[in-house]
């Protein structure tokens, strides 16, 4: 059986992994990061000072919740900022999937409201060495750390359809992951205080966000987005994606699967097809058909959902010559030829 898969992007896609092709600007689009240590934030003042986005500390490990997360997170949105939540990793306490679940249940879930940035996995030097007795890499080997990060990010992607943003320093990434290049598909939030972001960790050509200072003119940490305002907004409001695949069982029976491979719910996805090779469509459950033509409509398809349509023609089982069906789903064209 030959199965062909094609991907339809319903809106213009954003290359979030480093924003390839976007030149880094000295100032970028300004934003902040805050935690419980920041306390009450005057968000209108942040907005009037030029801030366009905020990352808010939500969780840590599997048992800590920022007690002022709700006020900070909602306050940023109310002031017109794009906002995102971040999870401070404690890799020695539990596996990555468990911490991703905790994060998702306590503020880290991505929302299709056009103002929520993907969640952040905060990976940095162990600040609790005196308390937990672990080294800067939480006593995990480089191989185990990479596996832990993969567990967290895979769980987050499965639940939200988004690639988690990774916050780290180049030094920590080199030391604790062996400078792994396996996470380049994730937007990078690089921590490096000073006048420029410096060299990137392996796997990234450019940073998506840059934390340049712990304090500054705006509340909390000082950050910039490496791109335009439109690109920043698209990171919060990503394109819808539909994957189209199909094949045949024999000369008479064909199938097409439409799957939502992106994070955004899509509605009224139309599938149109036409048989060729002198055959007619005689059955198409859930679709309209007449002669050689079929037409189907997927009313709603949520993230991770798929629907399969089966089509039966009157082709001779042992006939000669090519027969098949041609389909169109948006801009995607799919031809299935049976012999």
WOWOMO-V892441 format. One line per field, one symbol per residue. burial: b if it has 24 or more other C-alpha atoms within 12 Angstrom, else e. A space follows every 10 residues. Layout:
burial->???
This chain:
burial->eeeeebbbbb eeebbbbbbe eeebeebbbb bbbbbbebee bebeebbeeb bbbbbbbbbb bbeebbebbb bbbbbbbebb bbbbbbbbbb bbebbbbbbb bbbbebbbbb bbebbbbbbb bbbbbbeeee eeeeebbbeb eeeebbebbb bbbbbbbbbb bbbbbbbbbb bbbbbbbebb eebbbbbbbb bbeeebbeeb bbbbbbbbbb bbbeeeebbb bbbbbbbbee bbbbbbbbbb bbbbbbbbeb bbbbbbbbbb bbbbbbeebb bbbbbbbebb bbbbeebebe ebbbbbbbee bbbbbbbbbb bbbbbeeeee eebbbbbbbb ebbbbbbbb
